């Protein structure tokens, strides 16, 4: 059975992106998903001086990178702060990329975002679609859920058209596993 690592690019306990991740992995039959919480991978704020004084990178950056390396696929839903990655995700990404520049190891990826606004995290998705392939991400599907509070309720997407779009992207992802 294929091992899938899934997480939201957020450290919020009420993360709407984590809710989207949990719903999505529930739709992935025939795989073994592990939903991670970035709060379990706490690292100091990245800096080259700190890295030098530590003689390397923090254990939690190695732990998350190893989970990615050992997975067959990745499901990531990025939260958007001021049109970009959250600081918690960017910080982990910076540390991991110092360990391994090809951070995503060519793993098939379903890349998602949601927000309460009408654009559904499109700005952070655009950034990630440009940046992640440079770190060896194999993005197979992309999904944006706009207006989370209007389109998601009781643990699922309630807008049929948007749910069908997600199912299409899941199919692309699963075919690549």
C-alpha positions in Angstrom: 0.0 0.0 0.0 1.3 3.4 -0.9 2.4 5.7 1.9 1.1 9.3 1.6 2.3 12.2 3.8 -0.2 15.0 4.1 -0.1 18.3 5.9 -1.3 21.9 6.0 1.3 24.7 5.7 -0.1 26.2 8.9 0.4 25.9 12.6 -3.1 27.0 13.5 -5.0 24.6 15.7 -8.2 25.5 13.7 -6.5 25.5 10.3 -9.0 25.4 7.4 -6.2 24.0 5.3 -5.8 21.1 7.7 -9.5 20.5 7.4 -9.2 20.4 3.6 -6.2 18.0 4.0 -8.2 15.7 6.3 -11.1 15.6 3.9 -8.9 15.0 0.9 -7.0 12.1 2.4 -10.4 10.5 3.3 -11.1 10.4 -0.4 -7.8 8.6 -1.2 -8.8 4.9 -1.1 -6.1 2.3 -1.4 -3.3 4.4 0.3 -2.0 4.7 3.8 -2.1 8.4 4.6 -0.3 10.0 7.5 -1.5 13.6 8.3 1.2 15.6 9.9 0.9 18.7 12.1 3.7 21.2 11.6 3.5 22.0 15.3 5.2 18.7 15.8 8.2 19.9 13.8 9.2 23.1 15.8 12.5 24.6 14.7 14.2 27.9 15.4 14.0 30.8 12.9 16.4 30.0 10.1 19.6 31.9 9.9 23.0 31.0 8.5 24.7 32.2 11.7 22.5 29.9 13.8 23.0 27.0 11.4 26.8 27.5 11.7 26.6 27.7 15.5 24.5 24.6 15.6 26.9 22.7 13.3 23.9 21.8 11.1 20.2 21.8 11.0 17.6 21.0 13.7 16.5 17.4 14.3 12.9 18.3 13.5 13.9 19.5 10.0 15.6 16.2 9.4 12.5 14.3 10.7 10.1 16.0 8.4 12.5 15.7 5.4 12.8 12.0 6.1 9.1 11.6 6.2 8.9 13.2 2.8 11.7 11.1 1.5 10.1 7.8 2.6 6.6 8.7 1.3 5.3 7.6 -2.0 3.3 10.9 -2.5 2.5 14.2 -0.8 -0.7 16.1 -0.2 0.0 19.6 0.9 -2.5 22.4 1.4 -0.8 25.8 1.9 -2.2 28.5 4.1 -1.8 32.0 2.7 -0.5 34.9 4.8 -0.3 38.2 3.0 -0.2 36.4 -0.3 2.6 34.0 0.5 3.6 31.0 2.6 3.0 31.1 6.3 6.1 31.8 8.3 6.0 28.3 9.9 6.0 26.6 6.6 8.6 28.8 5.0 10.9 28.4 8.0 10.7 24.6 7.8 11.1 24.7 4.1 14.3 26.9 4.5 15.8 24.4 7.0 14.9 21.4 4.9 16.3 22.8 1.7 19.7 23.3 3.5 19.8 19.6 4.2 18.6 18.6 0.7 18.1 21.1 -2.1 15.8 18.7 -3.9 13.5 18.8 -0.9 10.6 16.9 -2.4 12.6 14.0 -3.9 10.5 13.8 -7.1 7.5 12.6 -5.2 4.0 13.0 -6.8 2.3 15.9 -5.2 -1.3 17.1 -4.8 -0.9 20.8 -4.1 -3.9 22.7 -2.6 -4.9 25.8 -0.8 -8.0 27.3 0.7 -8.9 30.6 2.2 -12.0 32.5 3.3 -11.6 34.8 0.3 -12.8 34.5 -3.2 -9.3 33.6 -4.6 -8.9 30.5 -2.4 -5.1 30.9 -1.8 -4.3 31.4 -5.5 -1.3 33.7 -4.7 0.4 31.1 -2.5 -0.4 28.4 -5.1 1.2 30.5 -7.8 4.4 30.9 -5.7 4.5 27.2 -4.9 3.9 26.1 -8.5 6.9 28.2 -9.5 9.2 27.3 -6.6 8.4 23.6 -5.7 9.5 22.1 -9.0 12.9 23.7 -8.5 13.1 21.6 -5.3 12.1 18.4 -7.3 8.4 18.4 -6.6 6.4 16.5 -9.2 3.1 18.5 -9.0 0.4 16.2 -10.5 -2.7 18.0 -9.3 -3.6 21.5 -8.1 -6.8 22.5 -6.3 -8.0 25.8 -4.8 -11.1 26.0 -2.6 -12.4 29.6 -2.4 -14.7 31.0 0.2 -14.1 28.1 2.7 -16.9 29.1 5.0 -19.4 29.0 2.1 -18.1 25.8 0.5 -17.0 23.6 3.3 -19.2 22.3 6.1 -19.4 19.3 8.5 -16.0 18.1 7.3 -16.6 18.1 3.6 -16.9 20.3 0.5 -20.6 21.1 0.0 -20.3 22.7 -3.4 -20.6 19.9 -6.0 -18.7 21.6 -8.8 -15.8 22.3 -6.5 -15.9 18.8 -5.0 -15.8 17.4 -8.6 -12.8 19.5 -9.4 -11.0 18.1 -6.3 -11.9 14.6 -7.4 -10.4 15.2 -10.8 -7.1 16.4 -9.2 -7.1 13.5 -6.8 -7.4 11.1 -9.8 -4.4 12.7 -11.5 -2.4 12.4 -8.3 -3.4 8.8 -7.7 -2.5 7.8 -11.3 1.0 9.1 -10.6 1.6 7.0 -7.5 
